[in-house]
Amino acid sequence: MTQSESERSPRLERDVVCVDLFCGAGGLTHGLIKAGLNVVAGVDFDPMCRHPYEVNHDGAVFHHADIAALPASKLDEWFGRARVRVLAGCAPCQPFSNYALRYQKKDEGISIEDDERWSLLDHFGRLVAEMKPMPDVVTMENVPTVTRHAVFKTFKQGLERLGYHVWVNVIDCALYGLPQRRRRTVLLASLHGDIRLREPTTSTSNTVADAIKYLPVLKHGATDKHDPLHTASRLSNLNYDRIRHSKPGGSWRDWPPHLVAKCHSKTSGKKYPAVYGRMKYDEPAPTLTTQFYGFGSGRFGHPTQARALSLREGALLQGFPRSYSFLPDGEPIQIKALGRMIGNAVPVDLGRAIGRSIMDHVIPLREVRGSRVDRGTCARRSSSLK
């Protein structure tokens, strides 16, 4: 039997300390904090992430650093005398995506493993092995296709050799409250016995309407005067005509012939109906990409308004609260940069589910005396909870 979140003491939350590698704008951190973890630090190579990470998470410090050059001693310093150490992170997913797999097969002689981001998962594993003591729990998430790659298998096998019990599965974030269909690989590993992601607690999914329907009406190319992030990119005259002829859940196939792009008239183009489409209010959104603000980039047309999603709407569909700040007041909106930051984020609802699963697992560790956890004792305690 596990203890509910409402019964957890502030002391336990202080004891379970987390560092978030590849923290980005803080989606994973935000979810982990909501689940009760004490996240003390986030690391990312993009300095633009400092503002959203620190402003929205009191006490969590952003470190602008390259994971490949980060010494494990720095992590030890940030963890301090924490009784339970949790190391979390999501290495950049682009090298592991379906697009990257297709690119590698199409262009013989060009290897996606040449991408410098490819080795970041190796450095994640290096940090786990070199920390003293090693983290009690390790978690990562990535695209579903990450499991096909040798670098992921090496990462998983490395954890197992270090004594971790490893659980891996592909889950749909919509089952955990996210108003978006987003399938992700989740890994959880513990030195103290079996660990796994919680089962979903509801059979119903949140919808696009639940997330964004209450926002003010917005024209394409406009910005809401009360919320600068509620900004929509400008459409060309042609795309404006196209979205006016688009149906929720439909595609360019609904348009009159004169609006259809030449590439879609070809046999090869007919295979890609999921572009230039509107979302449906009564369903979860499709998977958001880093270009969700572009009408032609996917099914990212607003369900009823003649425009693509605004930046704020994208953030809400990623689980961020409406009050979440992504840049300082008065700074100009950079749609491309902010779209990338929001689209790359770990969904907050997934972070909360991961965090709650970790807290369920480490509750017995609170009972172990001493400044650090007795790993043998905790492994026996964890096994006894099955």
C-alpha positions as CSV (number, residue, x, y, z in Angstrom):
1,M,0.0,0.0,0.0
2,T,1.3,3.4,-0.9
3,Q,0.8,6.7,0.9
4,S,-1.4,9.4,-0.8
5,E,0.1,12.7,-1.8
6,S,-2.1,14.5,0.8
7,E,-0.4,12.5,3.6
8,R,3.2,13.3,2.5
9,S,5.0,15.6,4.8
10,P,7.0,18.6,3.7
11,R,10.0,16.9,5.2
12,L,9.7,14.0,2.8
13,E,9.4,16.4,-0.2
14,R,12.6,18.2,0.9
15,D,14.4,14.8,1.2
16,V,13.6,13.8,-2.4
17,V,15.9,16.1,-4.3
18,C,16.0,16.2,-8.1
19,V,18.2,17.7,-10.8
20,D,16.7,18.1,-14.3
21,L,19.1,17.6,-17.2
22,F,18.1,19.1,-20.6
23,C,15.5,21.1,-18.6
24,G,14.4,23.4,-21.4
25,A,11.5,25.7,-20.4
26,G,10.8,23.5,-17.3
27,G,7.9,21.3,-18.3
28,L,9.3,18.2,-16.6
29,T,10.4,20.2,-13.6
30,H,7.0,21.8,-13.2
31,G,5.3,18.4,-13.2
32,L,7.8,16.9,-10.8
33,I,7.4,19.8,-8.4
34,K,3.6,19.4,-8.5
35,A,4.1,15.7,-7.6
36,G,6.1,16.7,-4.5
37,L,9.8,16.5,-5.6
38,N,12.2,19.1,-4.5
39,V,13.8,20.2,-7.8
40,V,16.9,22.2,-7.0
41,A,18.6,22.6,-10.4
42,G,18.0,22.5,-14.2
43,V,20.7,22.3,-16.9
44,D,20.3,23.3,-20.5
45,F,22.5,24.6,-23.4
46,D,19.9,27.2,-24.4
47,P,20.3,30.4,-22.4
48,M,16.8,31.5,-23.4
49,C,15.5,28.9,-21.0
50,R,16.8,30.7,-17.9
51,H,13.8,33.0,-17.6
52,P,11.0,30.5,-17.8
53,Y,12.9,28.0,-15.7
54,E,13.8,30.2,-12.7
55,V,10.8,32.6,-12.7
56,N,8.2,29.8,-12.6
57,H,10.1,27.6,-10.1
58,D,11.0,29.3,-6.8
59,G,14.3,27.9,-5.6
60,A,15.3,25.9,-8.7
61,V,18.5,27.3,-10.2
62,F,19.1,27.3,-14.0
63,H,22.6,26.3,-15.1
64,H,23.6,27.2,-18.6
65,A,26.0,24.3,-19.5
66,D,26.8,21.7,-22.1
67,I,26.0,18.2,-20.6
68,A,28.9,16.8,-22.6
69,A,31.3,18.9,-20.6
70,L,29.5,18.7,-17.2
71,P,31.5,17.0,-14.5
72,A,29.6,14.7,-12.1
73,S,31.1,16.6,-9.2
74,K,28.8,19.5,-10.1
75,L,25.8,17.3,-9.7
76,D,27.1,16.1,-6.3
77,E,27.4,19.7,-5.3
78,W,23.8,20.5,-6.3
79,F,22.4,17.5,-4.6
80,G,24.3,18.2,-1.3
81,R,23.2,15.9,1.5
82,A,19.9,14.8,0.0
83,R,18.7,11.5,1.3
84,V,17.1,10.5,-2.0
85,R,18.6,11.6,-5.3
86,V,16.6,11.7,-8.5
87,L,18.3,12.5,-11.8
88,A,15.9,13.3,-14.6
89,G,16.2,14.4,-18.2
90,C,15.1,14.3,-21.8
91,A,18.0,14.4,-24.3
92,P,17.1,16.3,-27.5
93,C,14.7,14.0,-29.4
94,Q,15.3,15.1,-33.0
95,P,18.1,12.5,-33.6
96,F,15.8,9.7,-32.6
97,S,12.7,10.8,-34.5
98,N,10.9,9.0,-37.4
99,Y,12.1,11.8,-39.7
100,A,15.8,11.1,-38.7
101,L,15.3,7.4,-39.4
102,R,13.8,8.1,-42.8
103,Y,16.6,10.6,-43.6
104,Q,19.3,8.0,-42.7
105,K,17.7,5.4,-45.0
106,K,17.2,7.8,-47.9
107,D,20.6,9.3,-48.0
108,E,23.1,6.4,-47.9
109,G,26.4,7.4,-46.4
110,I,24.9,10.2,-44.2
111,S,24.6,8.9,-40.6
112,I,22.3,10.6,-38.1
113,E,24.8,9.3,-35.5
114,D,27.1,12.1,-36.7
115,D,24.7,14.6,-35.1
116,E,26.5,15.8,-31.9
117,R,23.2,15.6,-30.0
118,W,23.4,11.8,-30.5
119,S,26.1,11.4,-27.8
120,L,24.1,13.3,-25.1
121,L,22.4,10.1,-23.9
122,D,25.9,8.6,-23.5
123,H,26.8,11.6,-21.3
124,F,23.6,11.2,-19.3
125,G,24.8,7.6,-18.5
126,R,28.3,8.8,-17.7
127,L,27.0,11.2,-15.1
128,V,24.9,8.5,-13.5
129,A,27.9,6.2,-13.2
130,E,30.3,8.9,-12.0
131,M,28.1,10.5,-9.3
132,K,29.1,9.7,-5.7
133,P,26.8,8.3,-4.5
134,M,24.8,7.4,-7.6
135,P,21.3,8.7,-7.9
136,D,18.6,6.5,-6.2
137,V,16.2,7.0,-9.2
138,V,16.9,7.9,-12.8
139,T,14.2,8.9,-15.3
140,M,14.2,10.0,-18.9
141,E,11.6,10.4,-21.6
142,N,11.9,10.7,-25.4
143,V,10.2,9.9,-28.7
144,P,8.8,6.3,-29.1
145,T,11.5,5.5,-31.7
146,V,14.4,6.1,-29.3
147,T,14.3,2.4,-28.3
148,R,15.3,1.4,-31.8
149,H,18.7,3.0,-31.4
150,A,21.9,1.4,-30.1
151,V,22.7,4.4,-28.0
152,F,19.4,3.9,-26.0
153,K,20.1,0.2,-25.6
154,T,23.6,1.0,-24.3
155,F,22.1,3.5,-21.9
156,K,19.6,1.0,-20.5
157,Q,22.2,-1.8,-20.3
158,G,24.6,0.5,-18.5
159,L,22.0,1.3,-15.8
160,E,21.3,-2.4,-15.4
161,R,25.0,-3.2,-14.9
162,L,25.1,-0.5,-12.2
163,G,22.4,-2.3,-10.3
164,Y,19.3,-0.4,-11.4
165,H,15.9,-2.0,-11.9
166,V,14.8,-0.6,-15.2
167,W,11.3,-0.1,-16.6
168,V,10.6,1.2,-20.1
169,N,7.4,1.6,-22.0
170,V,5.7,3.8,-24.6
171,I,2.7,5.7,-23.2
172,D,0.1,8.1,-24.6
173,C,0.2,11.3,-22.5
174,A,-3.5,11.9,-23.2
175,L,-4.2,9.1,-20.7
176,Y,-2.5,11.1,-18.0
177,G,-4.5,14.3,-18.4
178,L,-2.7,16.1,-21.3
179,P,-5.2,17.5,-23.9
180,Q,-2.9,16.2,-26.6
181,R,-2.2,12.8,-28.3
182,R,1.5,12.5,-27.6
183,R,3.2,9.1,-27.4
184,R,6.5,9.1,-25.5
185,T,9.0,6.5,-24.3
186,V,9.4,6.7,-20.5
187,L,12.2,5.1,-18.6
188,L,12.2,4.7,-14.8
189,A,15.2,3.1,-13.0
190,S,15.8,2.5,-9.3
191,L,18.5,1.1,-7.1
192,H,15.9,0.1,-4.6
193,G,13.7,-2.4,-6.4
194,D,11.1,-2.5,-9.1
195,I,9.6,0.8,-10.3
196,R,7.1,1.6,-13.0
197,L,4.8,4.5,-14.1
198,R,1.5,4.7,-12.4
199,E,-1.6,3.4,-14.3
200,P,-3.9,6.2,-15.6
201,T,-6.5,7.2,-13.1
202,T,-9.3,8.1,-15.6
203,S,-10.6,6.7,-18.8
204,T,-11.6,10.1,-20.3
205,S,-9.3,12.5,-22.0
206,N,-9.1,16.2,-21.8
207,T,-9.8,17.9,-25.1
208,V,-8.7,20.9,-27.1
209,A,-11.8,22.8,-25.9
210,D,-10.9,22.1,-22.2
211,A,-7.5,23.7,-22.8
212,I,-8.0,26.7,-25.0
213,K,-11.7,27.5,-25.7
214,Y,-11.9,30.2,-23.1
215,L,-9.1,32.3,-24.6
216,P,-9.9,35.6,-26.3
217,V,-10.7,35.4,-30.0
218,L,-7.6,36.3,-32.0
219,K,-7.0,37.2,-35.7
220,H,-4.0,35.8,-37.5
221,G,-0.9,38.0,-37.1
222,A,-2.4,39.6,-34.0
223,T,-1.4,39.7,-30.3
224,D,-3.8,39.8,-27.3
225,K,-3.2,43.0,-25.4
226,H,-3.5,41.3,-22.0
227,D,-1.2,38.3,-22.9
228,P,1.7,38.8,-25.3
229,L,2.1,35.0,-25.6
230,H,-1.3,34.8,-27.1
231,T,0.2,35.7,-30.4
232,A,-0.7,34.0,-33.8
233,S,1.6,34.0,-36.8
234,R,0.4,35.9,-39.9
235,L,-1.0,34.0,-42.8
236,S,-0.5,34.7,-46.5
237,N,-3.6,35.6,-48.5
238,L,-3.5,32.1,-50.0
239,N,-3.3,30.3,-46.6
240,Y,-6.0,32.6,-45.2
241,D,-8.3,31.4,-48.0
242,R,-7.3,27.8,-47.4
243,I,-8.0,27.8,-43.6
244,R,-11.4,29.4,-44.2
245,H,-12.2,26.4,-46.4
246,S,-10.8,23.9,-43.8
247,K,-13.0,21.7,-41.6
248,P,-12.2,20.6,-38.1
249,G,-10.6,17.2,-38.4
250,G,-10.3,17.6,-42.2
251,S,-7.4,18.4,-44.5
252,W,-6.5,20.1,-47.8
253,R,-8.7,17.5,-49.5
254,D,-11.7,19.6,-48.5
255,W,-10.6,22.6,-50.4
256,P,-11.7,23.7,-53.9
257,P,-9.2,22.6,-56.6
258,H,-7.7,26.1,-57.1
259,L,-6.5,26.2,-53.5
260,V,-4.7,22.8,-53.5
261,A,-0.9,22.9,-53.7
262,K,0.7,21.4,-56.7
263,C,2.7,19.0,-54.6
264,H,-0.5,17.5,-53.1
265,S,-1.9,16.9,-56.6
266,K,0.9,14.5,-57.3
267,T,0.6,10.9,-56.3
268,S,3.4,11.2,-53.6
269,G,1.7,14.3,-52.1
270,K,-1.6,12.5,-51.6
271,K,0.0,10.4,-48.9
272,Y,0.2,13.4,-46.5
273,P,-3.3,14.5,-45.6
274,A,-2.4,15.6,-42.0
275,V,-1.1,19.0,-43.1
276,Y,-3.1,22.2,-43.5
277,G,-5.8,20.9,-41.2
278,R,-7.9,22.2,-38.3
279,M,-8.0,20.5,-34.9
280,K,-11.3,19.4,-33.4
281,Y,-12.5,20.9,-30.2
282,D,-14.0,17.7,-28.8
283,E,-10.8,15.6,-29.1
284,P,-7.2,15.9,-27.7
285,A,-4.9,17.8,-30.0
286,P,-2.5,16.0,-32.3
287,T,1.1,15.8,-31.3
288,L,2.6,19.3,-31.2
289,T,5.8,19.9,-33.0
290,T,8.2,22.8,-32.7
291,Q,6.3,24.4,-35.6
292,F,2.8,24.2,-34.1
293,Y,2.3,27.9,-34.8
294,G,2.4,27.3,-38.6
295,F,-0.9,26.4,-40.3
296,G,1.0,24.4,-43.0
297,S,3.1,22.4,-40.5
298,G,0.5,19.9,-39.5
299,R,-3.0,19.8,-38.2
300,F,-2.5,23.0,-36.2
301,G,-5.3,25.2,-37.5
302,H,-7.6,26.6,-34.8
303,P,-10.9,24.7,-34.6
304,T,-13.0,27.7,-35.4
305,Q,-10.9,30.8,-35.9
306,A,-9.0,31.5,-39.2
307,R,-5.5,31.1,-38.0
308,A,-3.0,28.6,-36.5
309,L,-2.5,28.0,-32.8
310,S,-1.1,30.9,-30.8
311,L,2.0,30.4,-28.7
312,R,-0.2,30.5,-25.5
313,E,-2.5,27.8,-26.9
314,G,0.4,25.6,-27.7
315,A,1.7,26.0,-24.1
316,L,-1.7,25.1,-22.7
317,L,-1.9,22.0,-24.9
318,Q,1.5,21.1,-23.5
319,G,0.1,21.3,-19.9
320,F,1.6,24.6,-18.9
321,P,-0.6,26.8,-16.7
322,R,-1.9,30.0,-18.3
323,S,0.2,32.1,-15.9
324,Y,3.5,30.4,-17.0
325,S,6.0,33.1,-18.1
326,F,8.2,32.3,-21.0
327,L,10.1,35.6,-21.4
328,P,10.5,38.9,-19.5
329,D,7.9,41.6,-19.7
330,G,8.4,43.9,-22.6
331,E,10.7,41.7,-24.6
332,P,9.7,41.2,-28.2
333,I,7.9,37.9,-29.1
334,Q,10.1,35.6,-31.2
335,I,7.6,33.2,-32.5
336,K,10.1,30.7,-34.0
337,A,12.3,30.6,-30.8
338,L,9.4,30.4,-28.4
339,G,7.6,27.8,-30.6
340,R,10.7,25.6,-30.5
341,M,10.9,26.0,-26.7
342,I,7.3,25.1,-26.1
343,G,7.2,22.3,-28.7
344,N,10.3,20.7,-27.3
345,A,9.0,20.8,-23.7
346,V,8.2,17.7,-21.7
347,P,4.5,17.9,-21.1
348,V,3.7,19.0,-17.6
349,D,1.1,16.3,-17.1
350,L,3.6,13.6,-18.0
351,G,6.1,15.1,-15.6
352,R,3.5,15.0,-12.8
353,A,2.7,11.3,-13.5
354,I,6.4,10.5,-13.5
355,G,6.9,12.4,-10.3
356,R,4.0,10.7,-8.5
357,S,5.3,7.3,-9.5
358,I,8.7,8.2,-8.1
359,M,7.2,9.5,-4.8
360,D,5.1,6.3,-4.5
361,H,8.3,4.3,-4.9
362,V,10.5,6.3,-2.5
363,I,8.1,6.6,0.4
364,P,9.7,3.6,2.3
365,L,13.1,5.4,2.0
366,R,11.9,8.0,4.4
367,E,11.9,5.4,7.2
368,V,15.6,4.6,6.8
369,R,17.8,6.4,9.2
370,G,21.0,8.2,8.4
371,S,22.0,11.0,6.2
372,R,22.0,8.7,3.1
373,V,19.9,5.8,2.1
374,D,21.0,2.2,3.0
375,R,20.5,0.7,-0.5
376,G,20.3,-2.9,0.7
377,T,17.7,-2.1,3.3
378,C,15.6,-0.1,0.8
379,A,15.7,-2.7,-1.9
380,R,14.2,-5.2,0.6
381,R,11.6,-2.7,1.7
382,S,10.7,-1.9,-1.9
383,S,10.3,-5.6,-2.7
384,S,8.1,-6.1,0.3
385,L,5.6,-3.5,-1.1
386,K,4.8,-5.6,-4.2
